[in-house]
């Protein structure tokens, strides 16, 4: 039996290289860039007006006498530019975002004029180049506009589209298959017969992946049969990079996963980790295919995916933040356990925020079959091997569940609050 750190290192040692692919910009949402992007053109692309008003040509070497009257010789609209060069003493009407022609000294906002059509009376005037956005003042051509491993978010999509970028190179998301074992399992919506239980791990796997932006490429339930386990595992391996498999990895007579996997070519790297819950964790690989055999109890499955699978999927997808978010915290009182031979993932709930960190308390249900403990908690701490008692004075690291929403309620929410 190996430690958590040894298990993590072993998995890291067998991670395949990240793959990349070219995607159209509109189909890249949620992916991470596999290359740095530079601006193919300046931004703004041309000099344009920041205000609705009048572009005027004036000699500003001496203060102009106000009010002044200028002839309006044309108009520059957004999308319909005025191309001639303005001569001293001329004005054109101009719209926000419209091309500013050569010779323009500044743009006078319409509020500072009489809004005339053929002539305009200017009542106030700013400094030279007022209300003009110059080409390249935000970004010069060739300047970096996105870094490798930046996530394509809605604003990033909009940003890149503004430069006319239509295709990007991104890191490929791993293809993941999800399997559950056990002939006692039935769909969660089915009417239960004696001895049957609902297959909640399948739903957890699939929803967990979708929450990460990944659609499972293969899903199946495996009966307690070695031949069927081999057949279904082979099918999953043919289409997936990562196989998540719940159950069938312990020592029971109907636990066939290890034998099935190794008979079709997987190489075992470890089985059993000094952790609670989740001791019978099994990890194997075949070429660049990874197989995680997760213990079947629901909390064991969940904790193993968070500790071992979540970082792997994030890392292969190019996400620079592959770890679980974490915060410093202190227990509200000492925690004691009788056996300390394995590290324990202790489910905790955040009680309140203090200057030194968050105050946390263990939830009541900690056993591997008790999902209520997960729904009651915000994350977990790790009680190390050999530790029977955890002092409230010792700072802990709380690893937050990816779906937890407890932290925001302690943050300063500022003036934008709906509270509905």
C-alpha positions as CSV (number, residue, x, y, z in Angstrom):
1,X,0.0,0.0,0.0
2,X,1.5,3.4,-1.0
3,X,1.0,6.9,0.3
4,X,-1.1,9.6,-1.3
5,X,2.0,11.4,-2.4
6,X,3.4,8.2,-4.0
7,X,0.1,7.6,-5.8
8,X,0.1,11.2,-7.2
9,X,3.7,10.9,-8.3
10,X,3.1,7.6,-10.0
11,X,0.1,9.0,-12.0
12,X,2.2,12.1,-12.9
13,X,4.9,9.8,-14.2
14,X,2.5,8.2,-16.6
15,X,0.7,11.2,-18.0
16,X,0.7,11.3,-21.8
17,X,1.8,14.4,-23.7
18,X,-0.9,17.0,-24.1
19,X,-2.4,17.0,-27.6
20,X,-3.4,20.0,-29.5
21,X,-5.9,20.7,-32.3
22,X,-7.1,23.5,-34.5
23,X,-10.6,24.7,-33.8
24,X,-12.7,27.5,-35.2
25,X,-13.0,30.4,-32.8
26,X,-16.7,29.8,-32.3
27,X,-16.1,26.2,-31.3
28,X,-13.3,26.9,-28.9
29,X,-15.2,28.1,-25.9
30,X,-13.9,26.5,-22.7
31,X,-10.7,25.3,-24.3
32,X,-7.2,26.5,-23.4
33,X,-4.9,28.1,-25.9
34,X,-1.9,26.0,-27.0
35,X,-0.1,29.0,-28.4
36,X,0.5,32.6,-27.8
37,X,-1.5,34.9,-30.1
38,X,-0.3,38.2,-31.5
39,X,-2.4,41.0,-33.0
40,X,-2.6,40.8,-36.7
41,X,-3.6,44.5,-36.9
42,X,-3.6,47.5,-34.5
43,X,-6.5,48.2,-32.2
44,X,-8.3,50.5,-32.9
45,X,-7.7,49.8,-36.6
46,X,-8.2,53.5,-37.6
47,X,-8.5,56.8,-35.9
48,X,-12.1,57.2,-34.7
49,X,-14.3,59.4,-32.7
50,X,-15.1,58.7,-29.0
51,X,-18.2,61.0,-29.1
52,X,-21.1,62.1,-31.3
53,X,-20.3,65.7,-32.4
54,X,-18.1,67.5,-34.9
55,X,-14.6,66.8,-36.2
56,X,-13.0,70.3,-36.7
57,X,-9.8,71.6,-38.1
58,X,-8.5,74.6,-36.2
59,X,-5.2,76.4,-35.5
60,X,-4.9,75.8,-31.8
61,X,-1.6,77.7,-31.3
62,X,-3.6,80.4,-29.7
63,X,-6.9,80.1,-27.7
64,X,-9.9,80.3,-30.1
65,X,-12.5,82.9,-29.5
66,X,-15.8,81.4,-28.4
67,X,-18.4,81.0,-29.5
68,X,-17.2,80.4,-33.1
69,X,-19.2,79.4,-36.2
70,X,-17.8,76.8,-38.7
71,X,-19.2,75.5,-42.0
72,X,-20.3,71.8,-41.9
73,X,-18.9,70.3,-45.1
74,X,-19.8,66.7,-44.7
75,X,-20.4,63.8,-42.3
76,X,-18.5,60.7,-41.2
77,X,-20.8,58.0,-40.0
78,X,-19.8,54.7,-38.4
79,X,-19.3,52.4,-41.4
80,X,-19.6,55.4,-43.9
81,X,-16.3,57.3,-43.5
82,X,-15.5,60.8,-44.7
83,X,-12.2,60.4,-46.6
84,X,-11.2,64.0,-47.6
85,X,-8.7,65.9,-45.5
86,X,-10.2,68.7,-43.4
87,X,-8.8,72.1,-44.0
88,X,-8.4,74.8,-41.3
89,X,-11.8,76.3,-40.4
90,X,-13.9,73.3,-41.6
91,X,-16.1,70.9,-39.6
92,X,-17.9,67.7,-40.4
93,X,-20.6,66.0,-38.3
94,X,-19.2,62.8,-36.9
95,X,-20.6,59.7,-35.0
96,X,-19.1,57.7,-32.2
97,X,-16.8,55.1,-33.7
98,X,-16.7,56.8,-37.1
99,X,-13.5,57.4,-39.0
100,X,-11.7,60.7,-38.1
101,X,-10.3,62.2,-41.3
102,X,-6.8,63.7,-41.8
103,X,-6.5,67.3,-40.7
104,X,-8.8,66.9,-37.7
105,X,-7.7,68.9,-34.7
106,X,-10.2,67.5,-32.2
107,X,-13.8,66.3,-31.9
108,X,-16.2,68.7,-30.3
109,X,-19.1,66.9,-28.5
110,X,-22.5,67.8,-29.8
111,X,-23.4,69.0,-26.3
112,X,-20.9,71.8,-26.7
113,X,-22.5,73.1,-30.0
114,X,-25.8,74.3,-31.3
115,X,-26.1,71.0,-33.3
116,X,-26.3,72.8,-36.6
117,X,-26.6,71.1,-40.0
118,X,-24.9,73.4,-42.5
119,X,-23.1,75.5,-39.9
120,X,-22.2,74.8,-36.3
121,X,-21.8,77.1,-33.4
122,X,-19.1,75.9,-31.0
123,X,-19.6,77.1,-27.4
124,X,-16.8,75.2,-25.7
125,X,-13.7,73.4,-27.0
126,X,-11.2,71.0,-25.5
127,X,-7.6,70.4,-26.1
128,X,-6.0,69.2,-29.3
129,X,-7.0,65.7,-30.2
130,X,-9.7,65.6,-27.6
131,X,-12.2,62.7,-28.1
132,X,-10.1,61.0,-30.8
133,X,-9.2,57.3,-30.4
134,X,-5.9,56.8,-32.3
135,X,-5.1,53.7,-34.3
136,X,-3.1,51.3,-32.2
137,X,-3.5,53.2,-29.0
138,X,-4.8,50.0,-27.2
139,X,-2.8,47.3,-29.1
140,X,-0.1,47.6,-31.7
141,X,0.2,45.1,-34.6
142,X,2.3,42.2,-33.5
143,X,1.7,42.8,-29.8
144,X,0.7,39.8,-27.7
145,X,-3.1,39.6,-27.2
146,X,-3.4,36.2,-25.5
147,X,-1.0,33.9,-23.8
148,X,-0.5,30.1,-24.1
149,X,-2.9,28.3,-21.7
150,X,-5.3,31.2,-21.5
151,X,-8.8,29.9,-21.3
152,X,-11.2,30.8,-24.1
153,X,-14.0,32.5,-22.2
154,X,-16.8,34.6,-23.6
155,X,-14.9,37.9,-23.3
156,X,-11.8,36.2,-24.8
157,X,-13.9,35.0,-27.8
158,X,-15.1,38.5,-28.3
159,X,-11.5,39.9,-27.9
160,X,-10.0,37.6,-30.5
161,X,-13.0,38.0,-32.9
162,X,-12.3,41.8,-32.8
163,X,-9.0,41.1,-34.5
164,X,-10.6,38.9,-37.2
165,X,-9.1,35.7,-35.8
166,X,-11.2,32.8,-37.0
167,X,-9.2,29.7,-35.9
168,X,-7.0,28.9,-32.9
169,X,-4.8,26.1,-31.7
170,X,-6.0,24.7,-28.4
171,X,-5.2,21.8,-26.1
172,X,-7.4,18.9,-26.8
173,X,-9.7,17.8,-24.0
174,X,-9.2,14.2,-23.0
175,X,-11.8,11.7,-24.1
176,X,-13.3,10.0,-21.0
177,X,-15.3,6.8,-20.6
178,X,-17.3,6.2,-17.5
179,X,-18.1,2.6,-16.3
180,X,-19.7,1.3,-13.2
181,X,-19.7,-2.3,-12.1
182,X,-22.2,-4.4,-10.1
183,X,-25.3,-6.3,-11.2
184,X,-27.1,-4.9,-8.2
185,X,-27.1,-1.4,-9.8
186,X,-30.1,-0.1,-11.7
187,X,-30.9,3.2,-13.2
188,X,-31.8,5.8,-10.6
189,X,-35.3,6.2,-12.1
190,X,-36.1,2.4,-12.1
191,X,-38.4,0.7,-9.6
192,X,-36.2,-1.2,-7.2
193,X,-36.4,-4.9,-6.7
194,X,-35.1,-6.6,-3.5
195,X,-31.3,-6.2,-3.2
196,X,-31.0,-3.6,-5.9
197,X,-29.6,-0.1,-5.5
198,X,-29.6,3.0,-7.6
199,X,-26.6,3.6,-9.8
200,X,-25.7,7.0,-8.5
201,X,-22.0,6.8,-9.4
202,X,-22.8,6.7,-13.1
203,X,-24.8,10.0,-12.8
204,X,-22.0,11.5,-10.6
205,X,-19.3,10.6,-13.2
206,X,-21.3,12.0,-16.1
207,X,-22.4,15.2,-14.4
208,X,-18.9,15.7,-12.9
209,X,-17.4,15.6,-16.3
210,X,-20.0,17.8,-17.9
211,X,-19.3,20.3,-15.1
212,X,-15.7,20.3,-16.4
213,X,-16.9,20.9,-19.9
214,X,-16.3,17.3,-21.0
215,X,-18.9,15.0,-22.6
216,X,-18.2,11.3,-21.8
217,X,-17.5,9.4,-25.0
218,X,-18.6,6.1,-23.6
219,X,-20.8,5.0,-20.7
220,X,-21.8,1.6,-19.6
221,X,-22.7,-0.6,-16.6
222,X,-20.7,-3.8,-16.2
223,X,-22.3,-6.9,-14.8
224,X,-20.3,-9.1,-12.3
225,X,-18.7,-11.2,-15.1
226,X,-15.0,-11.3,-16.0
227,X,-15.8,-11.8,-19.7
228,X,-18.2,-8.9,-19.8
229,X,-15.8,-6.7,-17.9
230,X,-13.1,-7.5,-20.4
231,X,-15.4,-6.8,-23.4
232,X,-16.8,-3.5,-22.1
233,X,-13.4,-2.4,-20.9
234,X,-12.0,-3.1,-24.3
235,X,-14.7,-1.1,-26.0
236,X,-14.1,1.8,-23.7
237,X,-10.4,1.7,-24.2
238,X,-10.9,1.8,-28.0
239,X,-12.5,5.2,-27.9
240,X,-11.3,6.9,-24.7
241,X,-8.0,8.3,-23.3
242,X,-9.1,8.0,-19.7
243,X,-11.4,5.2,-18.3
244,X,-13.1,6.0,-15.0
245,X,-14.4,2.8,-13.5
246,X,-16.3,2.6,-10.2
247,X,-16.4,-0.7,-8.2
248,X,-14.9,-4.1,-8.8
249,X,-11.4,-3.3,-7.6
250,X,-11.6,-4.8,-4.1
251,X,-10.9,-8.4,-3.1
252,X,-14.4,-9.9,-3.5
253,X,-15.1,-12.9,-5.7
254,X,-17.0,-10.7,-8.1
255,X,-14.3,-8.0,-8.4
256,X,-13.0,-8.5,-11.9
257,X,-11.6,-5.2,-12.9
258,X,-7.9,-5.8,-12.2
259,X,-7.8,-9.2,-14.0
260,X,-9.9,-7.9,-16.9
261,X,-7.7,-4.8,-17.4
262,X,-4.4,-6.6,-17.2
263,X,-5.7,-9.4,-19.6
264,X,-6.3,-6.8,-22.3
265,X,-3.0,-5.1,-21.9
266,X,-3.1,-2.6,-19.1
267,X,-0.1,-2.4,-16.8
268,X,-0.8,-2.1,-13.1
269,X,1.0,0.8,-11.4
270,X,-0.6,0.6,-8.0
271,X,-3.5,-0.9,-6.1
272,X,-4.4,0.3,-2.6
273,X,-3.4,3.7,-1.2
274,X,-3.1,4.6,2.5
275,X,-6.2,6.8,2.4
276,X,-9.7,6.7,3.9
277,X,-12.0,6.6,2.1
278,X,-10.8,5.0,-1.1
279,X,-8.1,2.5,0.0
280,X,-8.6,0.0,-3.0
281,X,-7.8,2.6,-5.6
282,X,-6.3,1.0,-8.7
283,X,-4.3,2.7,-11.4
284,X,-3.1,1.2,-14.7
285,X,-2.1,2.4,-18.1
286,X,-1.8,1.0,-21.6
287,X,0.3,3.2,-23.9
288,X,-1.3,6.6,-23.4
289,X,-4.5,5.2,-22.0
290,X,-5.1,5.7,-18.3
291,X,-7.4,3.6,-16.2
292,X,-8.6,4.7,-12.8
293,X,-10.3,1.8,-10.9
294,X,-12.2,3.7,-8.2
295,X,-13.7,2.0,-5.1
296,X,-17.4,1.7,-5.5
297,X,-18.7,3.3,-2.3
298,X,-20.0,6.7,-3.4
299,X,-17.8,8.9,-1.2
300,X,-14.8,6.8,-2.1
301,X,-15.5,7.3,-5.8
302,X,-16.1,11.1,-5.3
303,X,-12.9,11.7,-3.2
304,X,-10.7,9.6,-5.6
305,X,-12.0,11.6,-8.6
306,X,-11.3,14.9,-6.8
307,X,-7.8,14.0,-5.6
308,X,-6.5,12.0,-8.6
309,X,-8.7,12.5,-11.7
310,X,-9.7,16.2,-11.5
311,X,-6.0,17.3,-11.7
312,X,-5.3,14.9,-14.6
313,X,-8.2,16.0,-16.7
314,X,-7.3,19.6,-16.1
315,X,-3.6,19.1,-16.8
316,X,-4.3,17.3,-20.1
317,X,-6.8,20.0,-21.2
318,X,-4.1,22.6,-20.7
319,X,-5.7,24.2,-17.6
320,X,-2.9,25.9,-15.7
321,X,-5.0,25.7,-12.5
322,X,-5.2,21.9,-12.3
323,X,-5.4,21.7,-8.5
324,X,-8.4,22.0,-6.3
325,X,-8.9,25.5,-4.9
326,X,-7.9,25.7,-1.2
327,X,-8.1,28.1,1.7
328,X,-6.3,28.2,5.1
329,X,-8.5,27.2,8.0
330,X,-8.6,26.1,11.6
331,X,-10.9,23.5,13.2
332,X,-13.4,24.9,15.7
333,X,-12.3,22.1,18.2
334,X,-9.8,19.3,18.3
335,X,-10.6,16.2,16.1
336,X,-9.7,12.7,17.4
337,X,-9.7,9.4,15.7
338,X,-8.8,5.9,17.0
339,X,-6.9,4.5,14.0
340,X,-4.2,6.5,12.3
341,X,-2.7,3.9,9.8
342,X,-4.2,5.7,6.8
343,X,-4.5,9.4,5.8
344,X,-8.1,10.5,6.2
345,X,-10.0,12.9,4.0
346,X,-12.0,14.6,6.7
347,X,-15.1,16.3,5.3
348,X,-15.6,19.8,6.8
349,X,-18.0,22.7,6.7
350,X,-16.9,26.3,6.8
351,X,-18.5,28.0,9.8
352,X,-17.2,31.6,9.4
353,X,-14.3,33.7,8.3
354,X,-11.7,35.1,10.8
355,X,-8.5,37.1,10.3
356,X,-6.3,34.1,10.5
357,X,-8.4,32.0,8.1
358,X,-11.7,30.2,8.0
359,X,-13.2,28.4,11.0
360,X,-14.3,24.8,10.0
361,X,-16.0,21.9,11.7
362,X,-16.2,18.3,10.6
363,X,-19.6,17.2,9.4
364,X,-21.3,14.3,11.2
365,X,-21.3,11.7,8.4
366,X,-17.8,10.7,7.4
367,X,-18.2,7.0,6.3
368,X,-17.6,6.0,2.7
369,X,-21.2,5.1,1.9
370,X,-22.7,8.3,3.4
371,X,-23.1,10.9,0.7
372,X,-25.0,13.1,3.1
373,X,-21.6,14.0,4.5
374,X,-20.5,15.4,1.1
375,X,-23.7,17.4,0.6
376,X,-23.3,18.9,4.1
377,X,-19.6,19.9,3.6
378,X,-17.7,22.5,1.6
379,X,-14.5,20.5,1.2
380,X,-12.0,18.4,3.1
381,X,-8.8,18.5,5.0
382,X,-6.2,15.7,5.1
383,X,-5.4,14.1,8.4
384,X,-2.0,12.6,7.9
385,X,-0.9,9.0,8.6
386,X,0.1,8.6,12.2
387,X,-2.0,11.5,13.5
388,X,-4.7,10.6,16.0
389,X,-5.6,14.1,17.1
390,X,-5.8,17.3,15.2
391,X,-5.4,20.5,17.3
392,X,-7.6,23.5,16.6
393,X,-4.4,25.6,16.8
394,X,-2.9,23.9,13.8
395,X,-3.5,25.6,10.5
396,X,-5.2,23.3,8.0
397,X,-5.6,23.5,4.2
398,X,-9.2,23.1,3.2
399,X,-9.5,21.7,-0.3
400,X,-12.7,23.1,-1.7
401,X,-15.1,21.0,-3.8
402,X,-15.2,22.5,-7.3
403,X,-18.9,23.1,-6.9
404,X,-18.8,24.7,-3.4
405,X,-20.4,28.1,-3.1
406,X,-19.6,28.8,0.5
407,X,-16.6,31.1,0.0
408,X,-18.4,33.8,-1.9
409,X,-20.8,34.4,1.0
410,X,-17.8,35.6,3.1
411,X,-16.5,37.9,0.5
412,X,-17.1,41.6,0.2
413,X,-19.9,41.8,-2.4
414,X,-19.5,45.5,-3.1
415,X,-22.4,47.6,-4.4
416,X,-23.7,45.2,-7.0
417,X,-26.0,43.1,-4.9
418,X,-29.3,41.6,-5.9
419,X,-30.1,39.5,-2.9
420,X,-33.1,37.9,-4.6
